[in-house]
C-alpha cells in the first residue's frame, strides 16, 4: 500500500503514477493530479497495475458516476469525470501521441475537440451477454461473470425499453439457455428496434415460433434474426408483415438535401448517429470540394462518406471487402438518386493494384480502415496521384503509425481533430487531412 500522485491519463483511460522508487503504476478510475492511496494488484517487468483504496485529494472535475453498474460492467471507464474533463483527457492523449510521433507535429491538432451534445443515451446498438437464467448484461472486465442490467445509460431509450421487455418476457426466459448473446439495433428513421439472437445451435421451427410470439408482445420490436455457429444469419421473424428493411438513419447536410442511409442487419455503421453527422460535415469542410474532383473512398462501407461527397464532386469510387456493405452502398445511392458513384467489392490490397494498372488517378483519397489501420496499402497510394488524403480512425495509435508511413511518401499532416464518438469511455475517433508535398 502506497500513496501516489497521478501524473496524467494515458490512452485506455488509466492513470499514470510513480512510487518513491520510480516504479510506474497504471491505475483505473483516477484523474490527473489526484493524490490516491493504492494497492498493487499485479507486477509486470517495467510497471505495475494498482487499485485505488482511497482518494486523498480528488480532482475538482470528479463526479459521482450516474450509472449503478459503473466499475462493474467494464464499459464506461471515464464516467467518474465531468464531461468537459473527459474531452480534455482525450485531447491531451491525442496531443501527446502526436508529440511522440516521428515526422508529425502536435501543432497540427486543432485546438478544439468536437464534443458530444448528448453524452448519454447516444448508442443505437447494444451487444449483450445472456446467462442460462435469462439475464442480460455485460461481462465484468477480464472475466466471464455477467453483470445483469435493466438499462444502459449509453443506449437509446428504445433499446432500454426492449432490454427491460426481454428481461421479463416468459418466452425469452424459457429460451435463454441456448442464447449466447443478444444484439439490439435501433433504426432512427423508423423509430423501432431489431434484435439479433446469437444461438448456440442452428434455429429450429420452435425457435421461429417463439420469435414471432415475442415480437407480437411488443410493437417497438420490429423483428428478430438468428445467428448460430456454422449457419448463415436467418430472418426476419415477426408476428405481422412489415415492409421496413434494415436499419435506416438520416445524414443532415448543411444547405443540401438530407440523405436517408440504410444498412442490412449485421452491417456496420457508427453507433453515435449525431456525432457521425458532425464527422461527415468536418470531412466535407476539409475536403473543400469544387465539383470537379475524382474521389477514392477506401473501406467505404455503406457509403457513409461516399454519398455525401458525391453531391459535391464529379465522381466517387468506393471500395469495400464486405458484400453486404457494398449492396447497402449501391442501394443507398439509388435511393438518394445519386448516379456519380461506382462501388467495388474486394480486398483493398487486391483492388488498388488493378486501379493503378488501369492508370486511374484521383484528387482525394478517403480512408476509414478498421482498428488495425492500413499500413499494408500505404506504399500503393502515391501511384494513385491524389493531392490529398482524408484519414478517419477509431484508434489514434495505428493512425499515427500509418501517417508516419504516409509522410515517408510525401504526404504531410495539415490538420487533425478528435471527435467524441464514445462519451463516458476512453475511445477516440480522429479525422486527419494530409497533403502531398510538391517536391
The 8 nearest C-alpha neighbors of each residue, nearest first, counted from 0:
[[1, 38, 37, 36, 39, 2, 52, 49],
 [0, 2, 37, 36, 3, 38, 18, 35],
 [3, 1, 36, 35, 37, 34, 4, 0],
 [4, 2, 35, 34, 18, 16, 36, 17],
 [5, 3, 34, 33, 32, 16, 6, 35],
 [4, 6, 16, 32, 31, 33, 15, 7],
 [7, 5, 16, 15, 31, 32, 4, 14],
 [6, 8, 31, 15, 14, 5, 9, 32],
 [9, 7, 14, 13, 12, 15, 31, 88],
 [8, 10, 13, 12, 11, 92, 14, 7],
 [11, 9, 12, 92, 8, 425, 13, 89],
 [10, 12, 425, 13, 9, 426, 8, 76],
 [11, 13, 425, 10, 9, 8, 76, 14],
 [14, 12, 27, 26, 8, 9, 11, 25],
 [13, 15, 8, 26, 25, 7, 29, 5],
 [16, 14, 25, 7, 6, 5, 24, 8],
 [15, 17, 5, 24, 6, 23, 4, 3],
 [18, 16, 23, 22, 21, 24, 3, 19],
 [17, 19, 21, 20, 22, 3, 16, 23],
 [18, 20, 21, 17, 22, 3, 1, 2],
 [21, 19, 18, 22, 17, 23, 1, 24],
 [20, 22, 17, 18, 19, 23, 16, 24],
 [21, 23, 17, 18, 20, 46, 24, 47],
 [24, 22, 17, 46, 16, 21, 47, 25],
 [25, 23, 47, 16, 48, 17, 15, 46],
 [24, 26, 48, 15, 14, 13, 49, 47],
 [25, 27, 14, 49, 13, 50, 48, 24],
 [28, 26, 13, 29, 14, 25, 50, 12],
 [27, 29, 76, 79, 26, 77, 13, 30],
 [30, 28, 27, 14, 26, 31, 33, 13],
 [29, 31, 33, 58, 32, 14, 8, 5],
 [30, 32, 7, 5, 33, 6, 8, 29],
 [33, 31, 5, 6, 4, 34, 30, 58],
 [32, 34, 57, 5, 56, 31, 4, 58],
 [35, 33, 4, 56, 55, 3, 54, 32],
 [36, 34, 54, 55, 2, 3, 53, 33],
 [35, 37, 2, 53, 52, 1, 51, 54],
 [38, 36, 51, 52, 50, 1, 0, 49],
 [37, 39, 0, 49, 50, 40, 51, 1],
 [40, 38, 49, 41, 48, 50, 37, 47],
 [41, 39, 49, 48, 38, 50, 42, 47],
 [42, 40, 48, 47, 39, 43, 49, 46],
 [43, 41, 47, 46, 48, 44, 40, 39],
 [42, 44, 46, 47, 45, 41, 48, 24],
 [43, 45, 46, 42, 47, 22, 41, 23],
 [46, 44, 43, 47, 23, 22, 42, 24],
 [47, 45, 23, 43, 24, 44, 22, 42],
 [48, 46, 42, 24, 43, 41, 23, 25],
 [47, 49, 25, 41, 24, 40, 39, 26],
 [50, 48, 39, 40, 26, 38, 37, 25],
 [49, 51, 38, 37, 26, 39, 52, 40],
 [52, 50, 37, 53, 36, 38, 35, 49],
 [51, 53, 37, 36, 50, 38, 54, 35],
 [52, 54, 36, 51, 35, 55, 37, 34],
 [55, 53, 35, 56, 57, 34, 36, 52],
 [54, 56, 35, 34, 53, 57, 36, 33],
 [55, 57, 34, 33, 54, 58, 35, 32],
 [58, 56, 33, 54, 55, 59, 61, 34],
 [57, 59, 60, 61, 33, 30, 56, 32],
 [58, 60, 61, 57, 62, 81, 80, 56],
 [61, 59, 58, 81, 80, 62, 84, 57],
 [60, 62, 80, 58, 59, 79, 81, 57],
 [63, 61, 79, 80, 64, 81, 60, 78],
 [62, 64, 79, 65, 61, 78, 80, 66],
 [65, 63, 79, 78, 66, 62, 69, 67],
 [66, 64, 63, 67, 78, 69, 152, 79],
 [65, 67, 68, 69, 64, 152, 151, 78],
 [68, 66, 69, 65, 64, 71, 70, 148],
 [69, 67, 71, 66, 72, 70, 148, 146],
 [68, 70, 71, 66, 67, 72, 75, 64],
 [71, 69, 73, 72, 68, 76, 75, 74],
 [72, 70, 68, 69, 139, 73, 146, 140],
 [71, 73, 139, 137, 74, 138, 146, 68],
 [74, 72, 140, 71, 139, 70, 75, 76],
 [73, 75, 72, 76, 424, 69, 70, 71],
 [76, 74, 424, 423, 77, 78, 73, 69],
 [75, 77, 424, 78, 74, 12, 28, 423],
 [78, 76, 423, 424, 79, 75, 80, 425],
 [77, 79, 423, 80, 64, 75, 76, 424],
 [78, 80, 64, 62, 77, 61, 63, 28],
 [81, 79, 61, 78, 62, 77, 60, 84],
 [82, 80, 84, 60, 83, 62, 61, 85],
 [81, 83, 85, 84, 80, 86, 118, 423],
 [84, 82, 86, 85, 81, 87, 80, 60],
 [85, 83, 87, 81, 82, 86, 80, 88],
 [84, 86, 82, 88, 83, 87, 80, 89],
 [85, 87, 83, 89, 84, 88, 90, 82],
 [86, 88, 84, 90, 85, 89, 91, 83],
 [89, 87, 91, 85, 86, 90, 84, 92],
 [90, 88, 92, 86, 91, 87, 93, 85],
 [89, 91, 93, 87, 92, 88, 94, 86],
 [90, 92, 94, 88, 89, 93, 87, 95],
 [93, 91, 89, 95, 90, 94, 10, 96],
 [92, 94, 90, 96, 91, 95, 89, 97],
 [95, 93, 91, 97, 96, 92, 105, 90],
 [94, 96, 98, 92, 97, 93, 91, 99],
 [97, 95, 93, 99, 98, 94, 92, 100],
 [98, 96, 105, 100, 94, 95, 99, 104],
 [97, 99, 95, 105, 96, 100, 104, 94],
 [100, 98, 96, 97, 95, 101, 103, 105],
 [101, 99, 97, 98, 103, 102, 96, 399],
 [102, 100, 103, 403, 99, 97, 104, 98],
 [101, 103, 403, 100, 104, 406, 407, 411],
 [104, 102, 101, 100, 97, 412, 105, 403],
 [103, 105, 106, 107, 97, 98, 102, 100],
 [104, 106, 97, 98, 107, 94, 108, 103],
 [107, 105, 104, 108, 109, 94, 98, 97],
 [106, 108, 414, 105, 104, 413, 415, 109],
 [109, 107, 415, 106, 105, 416, 414, 110],
 [108, 110, 111, 416, 415, 107, 414, 112],
 [111, 109, 108, 112, 416, 90, 106, 107],
 [112, 110, 109, 113, 416, 417, 108, 90],
 [113, 111, 417, 114, 418, 416, 90, 110],
 [114, 112, 418, 419, 417, 111, 115, 416],
 [115, 113, 419, 112, 418, 116, 86, 420],
 [114, 116, 117, 118, 419, 274, 113, 422],
 [115, 117, 118, 114, 273, 274, 119, 113],
 [118, 116, 115, 119, 121, 120, 422, 273],
 [119, 117, 422, 115, 116, 121, 120, 423],
 [118, 120, 153, 117, 121, 152, 422, 154],
 [121, 119, 153, 154, 155, 152, 122, 156],
 [120, 122, 119, 271, 153, 155, 154, 123],
 [123, 121, 154, 270, 271, 124, 155, 153],
 [122, 124, 185, 270, 155, 184, 154, 121],
 [123, 125, 184, 122, 183, 270, 185, 126],
 [126, 124, 183, 182, 127, 184, 123, 154],
 [125, 127, 182, 181, 183, 124, 128, 180],
 [128, 126, 181, 136, 180, 137, 135, 182],
 [127, 129, 180, 136, 135, 137, 179, 181],
 [130, 128, 135, 179, 180, 134, 133, 178],
 [129, 131, 132, 133, 134, 128, 135, 176],
 [130, 132, 176, 133, 175, 129, 134, 177],
 [133, 131, 130, 134, 175, 176, 172, 129],
 [132, 134, 175, 172, 131, 130, 129, 135],
 [133, 135, 129, 130, 132, 147, 166, 136],
 [136, 134, 129, 147, 128, 127, 148, 133],
 [135, 137, 147, 148, 127, 128, 146, 145],
 [138, 136, 146, 72, 145, 128, 127, 139],
 [137, 139, 145, 144, 143, 72, 146, 140],
 [138, 140, 72, 71, 142, 144, 73, 145],
 [141, 139, 73, 142, 138, 72, 71, 143],
 [140, 142, 139, 143, 138, 73, 144, 72],
 [143, 141, 139, 144, 140, 138, 145, 73],
 [144, 142, 138, 145, 139, 141, 140, 137],
 [145, 143, 138, 142, 139, 146, 137, 140],
 [144, 146, 138, 137, 147, 143, 136, 139],
 [147, 145, 137, 136, 138, 72, 148, 139],
 [146, 148, 136, 135, 134, 145, 137, 149],
 [149, 147, 136, 150, 135, 146, 151, 137],
 [148, 150, 163, 162, 147, 151, 159, 166],
 [151, 149, 159, 148, 152, 162, 163, 154],
 [150, 152, 153, 154, 159, 149, 148, 120],
 [151, 153, 154, 120, 119, 150, 66, 155],
 [154, 152, 120, 119, 151, 122, 121, 155],
 [155, 153, 120, 122, 151, 152, 121, 156],
 [154, 156, 120, 158, 157, 122, 121, 123],
 [157, 155, 159, 158, 154, 160, 120, 152],
 [158, 156, 160, 159, 155, 161, 192, 185],
 [159, 157, 161, 160, 156, 155, 162, 154],
 [158, 160, 162, 150, 156, 161, 157, 163],
 [159, 161, 157, 163, 158, 162, 164, 156],
 [160, 162, 164, 158, 159, 163, 165, 157],
 [163, 161, 159, 165, 164, 160, 158, 166],
 [162, 164, 166, 160, 149, 161, 165, 159],
 [163, 165, 161, 162, 166, 167, 168, 160],
 [166, 164, 168, 167, 162, 163, 161, 171],
 [165, 167, 163, 164, 168, 162, 134, 135],
 [168, 166, 165, 164, 169, 163, 172, 171],
 [167, 169, 165, 171, 170, 166, 164, 172],
 [170, 168, 172, 171, 173, 167, 165, 174],
 [171, 169, 173, 172, 168, 174, 209, 213],
 [170, 172, 174, 168, 169, 173, 175, 165],
 [173, 171, 133, 169, 175, 174, 170, 168],
 [174, 172, 170, 171, 175, 169, 176, 133],
 [175, 173, 171, 172, 176, 170, 177, 178],
 [174, 176, 133, 178, 172, 177, 173, 131],
 [175, 177, 131, 178, 174, 130, 132, 133],
 [176, 178, 199, 175, 198, 174, 179, 200],
 [179, 177, 198, 175, 176, 197, 180, 199],
 [180, 178, 129, 197, 198, 128, 199, 177],
 [181, 179, 128, 197, 129, 127, 178, 196],
 [180, 182, 196, 127, 195, 126, 197, 128],
 [183, 181, 126, 195, 194, 125, 127, 184],
 [182, 184, 194, 125, 124, 193, 158, 181],
 [185, 183, 124, 193, 192, 123, 194, 182],
 [186, 184, 192, 123, 191, 187, 124, 193],
 [185, 187, 246, 247, 189, 190, 191, 188],
 [188, 186, 190, 248, 189, 185, 247, 191],
 [187, 189, 248, 247, 190, 186, 249, 246],
 [188, 190, 186, 191, 187, 247, 243, 246],
 [191, 189, 187, 186, 188, 185, 192, 219],
 [190, 192, 219, 189, 186, 185, 220, 221],
 [193, 191, 185, 220, 184, 221, 219, 186],
 [192, 194, 184, 222, 221, 183, 220, 223],
 [195, 193, 183, 223, 182, 224, 184, 196],
 [196, 194, 224, 182, 225, 181, 223, 197],
 [197, 195, 181, 225, 198, 224, 180, 226],
 [196, 198, 226, 180, 179, 178, 227, 225],
 [199, 197, 178, 227, 200, 177, 179, 226],
 [198, 200, 177, 227, 178, 179, 228, 197],
 [201, 199, 198, 227, 202, 228, 177, 226],
 [200, 202, 227, 230, 203, 198, 199, 228],
 [203, 201, 206, 200, 204, 225, 207, 198],
 [202, 204, 206, 205, 201, 207, 200, 208],
 [205, 203, 207, 206, 208, 202, 209, 210],
 [204, 206, 208, 203, 207, 209, 202, 210],
 [207, 205, 209, 203, 208, 204, 202, 210],
 [206, 208, 210, 204, 205, 209, 211, 236],
 [207, 209, 205, 211, 206, 210, 212, 204],
 [208, 210, 212, 206, 211, 207, 213, 205],
 [211, 209, 207, 213, 212, 208, 236, 223],
 [212, 210, 237, 238, 208, 214, 209, 213],
 [211, 213, 209, 215, 210, 214, 208, 238],
 [212, 214, 210, 216, 215, 211, 209, 170],
 [215, 213, 211, 216, 217, 212, 237, 220],
 [214, 216, 212, 238, 213, 217, 211, 218],
 [215, 217, 213, 214, 212, 218, 220, 168],
 [218, 216, 214, 219, 215, 220, 213, 164],
 [219, 217, 220, 221, 214, 215, 216, 191],
 [218, 220, 191, 217, 221, 192, 161, 157],
 [221, 219, 192, 218, 214, 217, 222, 193],
 [220, 222, 193, 192, 219, 191, 214, 218],
 [223, 221, 237, 193, 236, 235, 220, 214],
 [222, 224, 194, 236, 235, 195, 193, 210],
 [223, 225, 234, 195, 235, 233, 196, 194],
 [226, 224, 196, 233, 232, 195, 197, 234],
 [225, 227, 232, 197, 198, 196, 231, 233],
 [226, 228, 198, 201, 230, 200, 197, 199],
 [229, 227, 230, 200, 199, 226, 201, 198],
 [228, 230, 227, 231, 201, 200, 226, 232],
 [231, 229, 227, 228, 201, 232, 226, 233],
 [232, 230, 233, 226, 229, 227, 228, 225],
 [231, 233, 226, 225, 230, 234, 224, 227],
 [234, 232, 225, 224, 231, 226, 235, 230],
 [235, 233, 224, 236, 225, 223, 232, 222],
 [234, 236, 224, 223, 222, 237, 233, 225],
 [237, 235, 234, 223, 222, 211, 210, 224],
 [238, 236, 211, 222, 214, 239, 235, 223],
 [237, 239, 211, 215, 214, 212, 240, 236],
 [238, 240, 237, 241, 215, 211, 214, 236],
 [241, 239, 242, 238, 237, 243, 236, 221],
 [242, 240, 243, 239, 221, 244, 237, 222],
 [241, 243, 244, 240, 245, 239, 221, 235],
 [244, 242, 241, 245, 189, 221, 246, 247],
 [243, 245, 242, 246, 263, 247, 241, 261],
 [246, 244, 263, 264, 262, 247, 261, 243],
 [245, 247, 186, 262, 261, 263, 264, 244],
 [248, 246, 261, 186, 188, 260, 187, 245],
 [249, 247, 188, 187, 260, 259, 261, 186],
 [248, 250, 259, 258, 260, 251, 188, 257],
 [251, 249, 258, 257, 276, 252, 259, 248],
 [250, 252, 257, 249, 276, 253, 258, 256],
 [251, 253, 255, 257, 250, 254, 256, 280],
 [254, 252, 255, 251, 280, 256, 257, 250],
 [255, 253, 252, 256, 257, 251, 280, 310],
 [256, 254, 252, 253, 257, 251, 310, 258],
 [255, 257, 258, 252, 254, 251, 253, 250],
 [258, 256, 251, 252, 250, 255, 259, 249],
 [257, 259, 250, 249, 260, 335, 256, 251],
 [258, 260, 249, 248, 250, 257, 261, 247],
 [261, 259, 248, 247, 331, 249, 258, 262],
 [260, 262, 247, 246, 248, 331, 245, 327],
 [263, 261, 327, 246, 245, 266, 264, 301],
 [262, 264, 245, 266, 265, 246, 327, 323],
 [265, 263, 245, 266, 262, 246, 193, 195],
 [264, 266, 263, 267, 262, 195, 232, 323],
 [267, 265, 263, 264, 262, 324, 323, 268],
 [268, 266, 265, 269, 300, 262, 324, 301],
 [267, 269, 270, 266, 301, 262, 300, 303],
 [268, 270, 271, 275, 272, 267, 420, 123],
 [269, 271, 122, 123, 124, 272, 268, 121],
 [272, 270, 122, 269, 121, 274, 273, 420],
 [271, 273, 275, 274, 270, 276, 269, 123],
 [274, 272, 276, 275, 271, 277, 121, 115],
 [275, 273, 277, 276, 272, 271, 420, 278],
 [274, 276, 278, 272, 277, 273, 271, 279],
 [275, 277, 279, 274, 273, 278, 250, 280],
 [278, 276, 274, 280, 275, 279, 281, 273],
 [279, 277, 275, 281, 276, 280, 274, 282],
 [278, 280, 282, 276, 281, 277, 283, 275],
 [279, 281, 277, 283, 282, 278, 284, 276],
 [282, 280, 284, 278, 279, 283, 277, 285],
 [281, 283, 279, 285, 280, 284, 286, 278],
 [284, 282, 280, 286, 281, 285, 279, 287],
 [285, 283, 281, 282, 287, 286, 280, 288],
 [284, 286, 282, 287, 283, 281, 432, 389],
 [285, 287, 283, 288, 284, 282, 389, 363],
 [288, 286, 285, 284, 283, 289, 282, 311],
 [287, 289, 286, 290, 311, 312, 292, 283],
 [290, 288, 291, 287, 312, 311, 292, 313],
 [289, 291, 312, 311, 313, 288, 292, 310],
 [292, 290, 313, 312, 289, 293, 288, 314],
 [291, 293, 312, 313, 362, 290, 294, 314],
 [292, 294, 314, 361, 362, 313, 315, 312],
 [295, 293, 315, 363, 361, 364, 362, 292],
 [294, 296, 364, 316, 315, 317, 365, 297],
 [295, 297, 317, 365, 299, 364, 316, 366],
 [298, 296, 366, 318, 299, 365, 317, 295],
 [299, 297, 319, 367, 300, 368, 318, 366],
 [298, 300, 297, 296, 317, 302, 319, 318],
 [301, 299, 324, 302, 298, 319, 325, 303],
 [300, 302, 328, 324, 327, 303, 325, 299],
 [303, 301, 305, 328, 306, 304, 299, 300],
 [302, 304, 301, 305, 306, 300, 299, 307],
 [305, 303, 302, 307, 306, 308, 279, 299],
 [306, 304, 302, 308, 307, 303, 309, 296],
 [305, 307, 309, 308, 302, 304, 303, 332],
 [308, 306, 309, 304, 310, 305, 303, 311],
 [309, 307, 310, 305, 306, 311, 312, 304],
 [308, 310, 306, 312, 311, 307, 305, 315],
 [309, 311, 308, 307, 312, 306, 337, 290],
 [310, 312, 290, 309, 308, 288, 289, 313],
 [313, 311, 290, 292, 309, 291, 314, 310],
 [312, 314, 291, 292, 290, 293, 339, 309],
 [315, 313, 293, 339, 312, 340, 294, 309],
 [316, 314, 340, 294, 295, 293, 309, 341],
 [317, 315, 341, 295, 342, 340, 296, 294],
 [318, 316, 342, 296, 299, 295, 297, 343],
 [317, 319, 343, 297, 299, 298, 342, 344],
 [318, 320, 298, 344, 299, 321, 345, 300],
 [319, 321, 345, 346, 344, 322, 318, 347],
 [322, 320, 324, 323, 319, 325, 344, 345],
 [321, 323, 325, 324, 326, 344, 320, 319],
 [322, 324, 326, 325, 321, 327, 266, 263],
 [325, 323, 301, 327, 300, 326, 321, 322],
 [324, 326, 328, 322, 327, 323, 329, 301],
 [325, 327, 323, 329, 324, 328, 330, 322],
 [326, 328, 324, 330, 301, 325, 262, 329],
 [329, 327, 301, 325, 302, 331, 330, 326],
 [330, 328, 332, 326, 331, 327, 325, 333],
 [329, 331, 327, 333, 332, 328, 334, 326],
 [332, 330, 334, 328, 333, 329, 260, 327],
 [331, 333, 337, 329, 335, 330, 334, 336],
 [334, 332, 336, 330, 331, 335, 337, 329],
 [333, 335, 331, 332, 336, 330, 259, 337],
 [334, 336, 332, 333, 337, 331, 258, 259],
 [337, 335, 333, 334, 332, 338, 331, 339],
 [336, 338, 332, 335, 339, 333, 340, 309],
 [337, 339, 340, 336, 332, 333, 341, 309],
 [338, 340, 314, 337, 315, 309, 313, 341],
 [341, 339, 315, 338, 316, 314, 342, 309],
 [340, 342, 316, 317, 315, 343, 339, 314],
 [341, 343, 317, 316, 318, 340, 325, 344],
 [344, 342, 318, 317, 345, 319, 341, 325],
 [345, 343, 319, 320, 318, 322, 325, 342],
 [346, 344, 320, 319, 347, 350, 343, 318],
 [345, 347, 320, 349, 348, 350, 319, 344],
 [346, 348, 350, 349, 351, 345, 318, 319],
 [347, 349, 346, 351, 350, 376, 352, 375],
 [350, 348, 346, 347, 351, 352, 345, 353],
 [349, 351, 347, 353, 352, 348, 346, 345],
 [350, 352, 354, 353, 348, 349, 347, 355],
 [353, 351, 355, 354, 350, 356, 349, 348],
 [354, 352, 356, 350, 351, 355, 357, 349],
 [355, 353, 351, 357, 359, 352, 356, 358],
 [354, 356, 358, 352, 357, 353, 359, 351],
 [355, 357, 353, 358, 354, 352, 359, 351],
 [356, 358, 354, 355, 359, 353, 352, 360],
 [359, 357, 355, 356, 360, 354, 383, 382],
 [360, 358, 354, 357, 355, 383, 361, 356],
 [359, 361, 383, 384, 358, 385, 362, 355],
 [362, 360, 385, 293, 294, 363, 383, 384],
 [361, 363, 385, 293, 386, 292, 294, 387],
 [364, 362, 387, 294, 385, 361, 388, 386],
 [363, 365, 295, 388, 294, 296, 389, 366],
 [366, 364, 296, 389, 388, 297, 390, 295],
 [365, 367, 390, 297, 368, 391, 389, 296],
 [366, 368, 391, 298, 392, 390, 297, 365],
 [369, 367, 372, 298, 366, 373, 370, 392],
 [370, 368, 371, 372, 367, 392, 393, 373],
 [369, 371, 372, 394, 393, 368, 392, 397],
 [372, 370, 369, 397, 373, 368, 394, 398],
 [373, 371, 370, 397, 368, 369, 374, 398],
 [372, 374, 375, 376, 368, 401, 377, 371],
 [373, 375, 377, 376, 401, 372, 404, 400],
 [374, 376, 373, 377, 348, 378, 372, 379],
 [377, 375, 379, 374, 378, 348, 373, 380],
 [376, 378, 379, 380, 374, 375, 405, 373],
 [377, 379, 376, 380, 381, 375, 408, 405],
 [380, 378, 377, 376, 381, 382, 351, 383],
 [379, 381, 377, 382, 383, 378, 376, 384],
 [382, 380, 383, 384, 379, 408, 378, 385],
 [383, 381, 384, 380, 379, 355, 360, 385],
 [382, 384, 360, 381, 380, 385, 361, 355],
 [385, 383, 382, 381, 360, 361, 386, 362],
 [386, 384, 362, 361, 363, 387, 383, 364],
 [385, 387, 435, 362, 434, 363, 384, 388],
 [388, 386, 434, 363, 385, 433, 435, 364],
 [387, 389, 364, 433, 363, 365, 432, 390],
 [388, 390, 365, 432, 431, 366, 364, 433],
 [389, 391, 366, 431, 430, 365, 367, 388],
 [392, 390, 430, 367, 429, 366, 431, 389],
 [393, 391, 429, 394, 428, 367, 398, 430],
 [392, 394, 428, 427, 370, 429, 395, 391],
 [395, 393, 392, 396, 370, 397, 398, 427],
 [396, 394, 398, 397, 399, 393, 392, 429],
 [397, 395, 399, 398, 394, 400, 96, 401],
 [398, 396, 400, 372, 399, 395, 394, 401],
 [397, 399, 395, 401, 396, 400, 402, 394],
 [398, 400, 402, 401, 396, 397, 395, 403],
 [401, 399, 397, 403, 398, 402, 396, 404],
 [402, 400, 398, 404, 399, 403, 374, 397],
 [401, 403, 405, 399, 404, 400, 406, 398],
 [404, 402, 406, 400, 401, 405, 399, 102],
 [405, 403, 401, 402, 407, 406, 400, 408],
 [404, 406, 402, 408, 407, 410, 403, 401],
 [405, 407, 410, 409, 403, 408, 404, 411],
 [408, 406, 404, 405, 409, 403, 410, 102],
 [409, 407, 405, 406, 410, 381, 404, 378],
 [408, 410, 406, 436, 407, 435, 411, 405],
 [411, 409, 435, 406, 434, 405, 433, 408],
 [412, 410, 433, 434, 406, 409, 435, 413],
 [411, 413, 433, 414, 432, 434, 410, 103],
 [414, 412, 433, 432, 107, 411, 434, 415],
 [415, 413, 107, 432, 431, 412, 108, 109],
 [414, 416, 431, 108, 430, 107, 109, 432],
 [417, 415, 430, 109, 429, 108, 431, 112],
 [416, 418, 429, 112, 428, 113, 430, 419],
 [419, 417, 113, 428, 429, 420, 112, 114],
 [420, 418, 114, 421, 427, 115, 422, 113],
 [419, 421, 274, 418, 428, 271, 422, 427],
 [420, 422, 419, 424, 426, 423, 427, 271],
 [423, 421, 118, 424, 419, 420, 115, 119],
 [422, 424, 78, 77, 75, 421, 76, 425],
 [425, 423, 75, 77, 76, 422, 426, 421],
 [424, 426, 12, 11, 77, 427, 76, 10],
 [427, 425, 424, 421, 428, 11, 393, 394],
 [426, 428, 393, 419, 429, 425, 418, 417],
 [427, 429, 393, 418, 392, 417, 420, 419],
 [430, 428, 417, 392, 416, 391, 418, 393],
 [429, 431, 391, 416, 415, 390, 392, 417],
 [432, 430, 415, 390, 414, 389, 416, 391],
 [431, 433, 389, 414, 413, 388, 412, 415],
 [434, 432, 412, 388, 411, 413, 387, 410],
 [433, 435, 387, 410, 411, 386, 436, 388],
 [436, 434, 410, 386, 409, 411, 387, 437],
 [435, 437, 409, 438, 410, 434, 411, 386],
 [436, 438, 435, 409, 434, 386, 410, 411],
 [437, 436, 409, 435, 410, 408, 411, 434]]
